[in-house]
Amino acid sequence: MTDETRSTGDSAGEVAARVVSSAAQDIGSFIKSQREAAQVSLRQLSQLAGVSNPYLSQIERGLRKPSAEVLGQIAKGLRMSSEVLYMRAGLLEQRPASPVRDALLSDVSITERQKQVLLEIYESFQRENLPSTEPQADEQENER
């Protein structure tokens, strides 16, 4: 037993259970706040997402941690990016902040597929505009 385990009286399993519970609580409260902001009832979201009303209620109260598939269905029901829910649930790494990316992901007037296509185009433009690693003098000499 480690000193930390002795001082709190917790086993590694109990600590892990608390971490999972905290993550479930966080994603659940986030989903609930998004649902309320969209003015969608629990029953409506459960129908839109194709999950049972009791299961969705348990997710929102932090009693269940949804799978990536269920998160995707909930995101679709809320007309938001599934990527946002995946990051919130710890299933995806958070990318650096970008006002363009944030605006696209939060736009409810376009579909998830349209968001992904626009993000791919945007990211390809960013990669294209990165400074090249070759010195420009070499390029000028090659043109002669």
C-alpha positions as CSV (number, residue, x, y, z in Angstrom):
1,M,0.0,0.0,0.0
2,T,1.3,3.4,-0.9
3,D,1.4,6.3,1.6
4,E,-1.3,8.1,-0.5
5,T,-3.5,5.0,-0.5
6,R,-3.0,4.6,3.3
7,S,-3.8,8.3,4.0
8,T,-7.1,8.3,2.1
9,G,-8.0,4.6,2.7
10,D,-8.7,4.2,-1.0
11,S,-7.6,1.3,-3.2
12,A,-6.5,2.0,-6.8
13,G,-9.8,0.6,-7.9
14,E,-11.7,3.1,-5.8
15,V,-9.6,5.9,-7.1
16,A,-10.2,4.8,-10.7
17,A,-13.9,4.5,-10.1
18,R,-14.0,8.1,-8.8
19,V,-12.2,9.4,-11.9
20,V,-14.6,7.6,-14.2
21,S,-17.6,8.8,-12.1
22,S,-16.2,12.4,-12.3
23,A,-15.8,12.1,-16.1
24,A,-19.4,10.7,-16.4
25,Q,-20.7,13.5,-14.3
26,D,-18.9,16.1,-16.4
27,I,-20.1,14.8,-19.8
28,G,-23.6,14.3,-18.3
29,S,-23.9,17.9,-17.0
30,F,-22.5,19.2,-20.3
31,I,-25.1,17.3,-22.3
32,K,-27.8,18.5,-20.0
33,S,-26.7,22.1,-20.4
34,Q,-26.5,21.8,-24.2
35,R,-30.0,20.2,-24.3
36,E,-31.5,22.9,-22.1
37,A,-29.8,25.6,-24.2
38,A,-31.3,24.1,-27.3
39,Q,-34.7,24.0,-25.6
40,V,-35.1,20.3,-26.2
41,S,-36.8,18.1,-23.6
42,L,-35.2,14.9,-22.3
43,R,-37.9,12.9,-24.0
44,Q,-37.3,14.7,-27.3
45,L,-33.6,14.2,-27.2
46,S,-33.9,10.5,-26.4
47,Q,-36.1,10.1,-29.5
48,L,-33.8,12.2,-31.7
49,A,-30.7,10.3,-30.4
50,G,-32.3,6.9,-30.5
51,V,-31.6,6.1,-26.8
52,S,-34.1,5.3,-24.1
53,N,-35.4,8.1,-21.9
54,P,-34.2,6.5,-18.7
55,Y,-30.7,5.8,-20.1
56,L,-30.3,9.4,-21.2
57,S,-31.5,10.6,-17.8
58,Q,-28.8,8.4,-16.2
59,I,-26.2,9.9,-18.5
60,E,-27.2,13.4,-17.6
61,R,-27.0,12.6,-13.9
62,G,-23.6,11.1,-14.2
63,L,-24.7,7.6,-13.4
64,R,-23.6,6.2,-16.8
65,K,-20.7,7.0,-19.1
66,P,-21.9,6.7,-22.7
67,S,-20.0,5.0,-25.4
68,A,-18.6,6.9,-28.4
69,E,-21.5,5.7,-30.5
70,V,-24.1,7.0,-28.1
71,L,-22.2,10.3,-27.8
72,G,-22.4,10.6,-31.6
73,Q,-26.1,9.9,-31.5
74,I,-26.7,12.5,-28.8
75,A,-24.5,15.0,-30.7
76,K,-26.6,14.4,-33.8
77,G,-29.8,14.9,-31.8
78,L,-28.5,18.2,-30.4
79,R,-27.2,19.2,-33.9
80,M,-23.8,19.8,-32.6
81,S,-20.4,18.4,-33.4
82,S,-19.8,14.9,-32.0
83,E,-16.1,15.9,-31.8
84,V,-17.0,18.4,-29.0
85,L,-18.7,15.6,-27.0
86,Y,-15.8,13.2,-27.7
87,M,-13.3,15.8,-26.4
88,R,-15.5,16.5,-23.4
89,A,-15.7,12.8,-22.5
90,G,-11.9,12.4,-22.9
91,L,-12.2,10.2,-26.0
92,L,-10.3,12.7,-28.2
93,E,-7.4,15.0,-27.6
94,Q,-8.3,18.7,-27.5
95,R,-6.9,20.6,-30.4
96,P,-5.5,24.1,-30.1
97,A,-8.1,26.8,-29.9
98,S,-9.2,28.3,-33.3
99,P,-12.0,30.8,-33.7
100,V,-12.8,29.5,-37.1
101,R,-12.9,25.9,-35.9
102,D,-15.0,26.8,-32.8
103,A,-17.5,28.8,-35.0
104,L,-17.9,25.9,-37.4
105,L,-18.3,23.3,-34.6
106,S,-20.9,25.4,-32.8
107,D,-23.0,26.3,-35.9
108,V,-26.3,24.5,-35.8
109,S,-27.4,25.5,-39.3
110,I,-25.1,23.0,-41.0
111,T,-24.9,19.2,-40.7
112,E,-22.1,17.2,-39.0
113,R,-20.9,16.0,-42.4
114,Q,-20.8,19.6,-43.7
115,K,-18.8,20.7,-40.6
116,Q,-16.3,17.9,-41.1
117,V,-15.8,18.8,-44.8
118,L,-15.4,22.5,-44.0
119,L,-12.9,21.7,-41.3
120,E,-10.9,19.4,-43.6
121,I,-10.8,22.2,-46.3
122,Y,-9.8,24.8,-43.7
123,E,-7.0,22.5,-42.3
124,S,-5.7,21.8,-45.8
125,F,-5.5,25.5,-46.4
126,Q,-3.6,25.9,-43.2
127,R,-1.1,23.2,-44.1
128,E,-0.7,24.7,-47.6
129,N,0.1,28.1,-46.1
130,L,2.7,26.9,-43.6
131,P,6.2,28.3,-44.4
132,S,8.2,25.9,-46.4
133,T,11.3,24.3,-44.9
134,E,13.4,24.9,-48.0
135,P,15.1,28.3,-48.3
136,Q,13.7,30.5,-51.0
137,A,17.1,31.2,-52.4
138,D,17.4,27.6,-53.6
139,E,14.0,27.8,-55.3
140,Q,15.2,31.0,-57.2
141,E,18.4,29.3,-58.3
142,N,16.5,26.3,-59.6
143,E,14.2,28.5,-61.7
144,R,17.2,29.9,-63.6
